[in-house]
Amino acid sequence: MRIDLFLKKILIFKKRNEAKMMCNKELIKVNGRISKPSRNVRKGDVIEIETFHGLVKLKILEIPAGNVKKSEADLYYERL
């Protein structure tokens, strides 16, 4: 699954375009490397997102098959 779509599905971003813009500004890394929005992510990958509040690190636990409920979003990633 594309990283921009994954981040939208697990509700880190409200819109896929927001995740895409963050990637284009080189503020998102996957496994320590700057990520393009089209990069595929897999279970076990570590995502780093630079924000105004600091660095957010997420480890992917599962890739969602469809849309994710807000109450279930944290089942797909772990904050590091």
Secondary structure in CASP SS format (residue, H / E / C, confidence):
PFRMAT SS
TARGET T0000
AUTHOR 0000-0000-0000
METHOD secondary structure of the structure
MODEL  1
M C 1.00
R E 1.00
I H 1.00
D H 1.00
L H 1.00
F H 1.00
L H 1.00
K H 1.00
K H 1.00
I C 1.00
L C 1.00
I C 1.00
F C 1.00
K C 1.00
K C 1.00
R H 1.00
N H 1.00
E H 1.00
A H 1.00
K H 1.00
M H 1.00
M H 1.00
C H 1.00
N H 1.00
K C 1.00
E C 1.00
L C 1.00
I E 1.00
K E 1.00
V E 1.00
N C 1.00
G C 1.00
R E 1.00
I E 1.00
S C 1.00
K C 1.00
P C 1.00
S C 1.00
R C 1.00
N E 1.00
V C 1.00
R C 1.00
K C 1.00
G C 1.00
D C 1.00
V E 1.00
I E 1.00
E E 1.00
I E 1.00
E E 1.00
T E 1.00
F C 1.00
H C 1.00
G E 1.00
L E 1.00
V E 1.00
K E 1.00
L E 1.00
K E 1.00
I E 1.00
L C 1.00
E C 1.00
I C 1.00
P C 1.00
A C 1.00
G C 1.00
N C 1.00
V C 1.00
K C 1.00
K H 1.00
S H 1.00
E H 1.00
A H 1.00
D H 1.00
L H 1.00
Y C 1.00
Y E 1.00
E E 1.00
R E 1.00
L C 1.00
END
